[in-house]
Amino acid sequence: MKKSWLAPLFLLPLLAHAADEPKKETHRSTKLGVCSKEAHSKGLKGDERKKFISGCIASSKQAKPAPAASTAP
């Protein structure tokens, strides 16, 4: 019973460190926010909104330029 209070003491610094790291926004989450705001401004709801947002995200994937291949002489 005496040792049961020691475990939280060892885990606390690990949990505190994990909470300090900020989460990076992915391209998808950023684009989702932009598409969602655009759908809201157009007044879309329900199935129309879902269609618009998935089309918006899909078009951003296609519009994303491919990395340029380097050509060595």
N, C-alpha and C positions, 0 to 999 in steps of 0.2 A: 504494500500500500504506500510505503514511503516513496518509492521510485515513480509512481504514476504521475506526480506533478512535475517531474523533470522533462518528460517528453515535450510538452508545450513550450518549455523554455528553449529547447534546441530548435524547434520548428519555427518559432516566432521570427528570428532574423531572416530565414529563407522566405517566409511569406511576405515580410515587409519589403524585401528586395524585389520580388516578383511584382508587387503592386506599384513600385516606382517607375517601371519601364512603360513609356507611353506606347500605345498601339498605333501602328502605321495604317493609314488609310490606303486601301487597295484601289486600283483603277476602277474596278467594278462598283465599289461602294461610293466612290466619288461620282461616277457617272449615274448611278442609281439616284443619288440625291438631286443631281441636275435634271434628270428625266422626270423625277417625281414632282419637282417644282414646276417644270414645264407643263406636265399633265394637270396640275392643280390650277395653273394660270389659264389653261384652256377649258377648265370646268369638267374634265372627264371623270367619270365614276364607273365603278363596276367592271364589266368585261371590256368596255372601251378603254378604260384606264390600263388594265392589264395588257391588252394588245399593244397600246401605244408605248408603254414602258418597255416591254420585251423587244419591240421593234427598235426603239431608241437605243437600247443597250446593244442589240445586234449590229446596228448601223455603226456604232462607235468602234466595235471590234473590226469591222471591215475597213473603216476609215483610218484605223491606226496604221501608220506606215511601218513597213517591214524594215528590219535593220539592214543597213547598206553593207554589201559584201565588199571587202577590201580586195583590190586587185594589185598584186605585186608584180612589178616589171621583170 
